[in-house]
C-alpha cells in the first residue's frame, strides 16, 4: 500500500493458499481498511474523487493507492497498481512483460462480478458472525482452523 486510509508504505505478504486468510486485530487496527484496499485494487476507486474518498490519506501529500500482486488459478502472476490523484489510473503488469493500462474499471477476471457481491463473499465481519447460530459457527470454525482446503464445504452447506 502506498497510502490508503491510516496505512502508509505498508507491505503485507500472504502465502498463496486456498484456505481462507483470517485477519484479527483490535478495533481501528485497519482490518476493514485492508479489505477495502484489496477491493479497490480489484474493482477501482469508489468514489473516484480523491477529496471525497473515505480512504484518502490521513497524512497530507500521500498518493492514494498502491499495488496488489495476483496469482490466478492457472498460475499466471501479475501486479495491479492503482492511484487516485486528479483522476484514477491503473496498470497491470504481467510476468510475461505485457502491460495493460486502464482508468477505473475492474480487472478483467472480475467482469460480471459486482463490487457488492465480492464484498459479501470476500469477507465475514463480526456482525456476520454474530447472526450465526452456534452449530453453524462451530462448523465454520472447524473449517477455518483445520487448514485443509479439501475439508472445506460450500457455504450453502455450512450456513443453513
Steps between C-alpha positions, in 0.01 A plus 500: 500500500643836407241693702150383580315635803714457809754278319808648333784308335362170627597168347327178601588159360241223507588149387310367199229284651154364438427524873334822621735758648383621840604850605452586866565830673366751746238756401648767272805284421428529127342162416213654302741742334712206385195326354385820325850539355474154342151582368630828357796334329265245340205728413629858491444807715153576632443789512751594232555843657799535731352777716191296591657154510452344846853355498683812385837525676494609862832674438518779242705435191446127478392338175173310544557151367748218482566163339366149536682188378261241357551135423208354309383140502698423185821620669518827305656776711432872460515824697207743507594860587244775549531867600245773551637851455310738270334196345530123545757306303625148508738254347532124498841346439524133415802276564521457122581871467157594360354825641141613502394852600149589610303776666272370776342175386517160673769254399384287209466181707231669710284627215149388584567499877371811674691679772219438756495128416878476539480682834230261623694190393850624574478567872308407809484784751408484868138587424476214250632254756269625776197406289605135480357244735745301712504183288561695177783691664655173624507357147657818359752513783597136435570577134696817572714332762555176306720665240403231251350636182364158414298502820314818406137470405296751303357787705148385410566180694658679794256786553147363516 
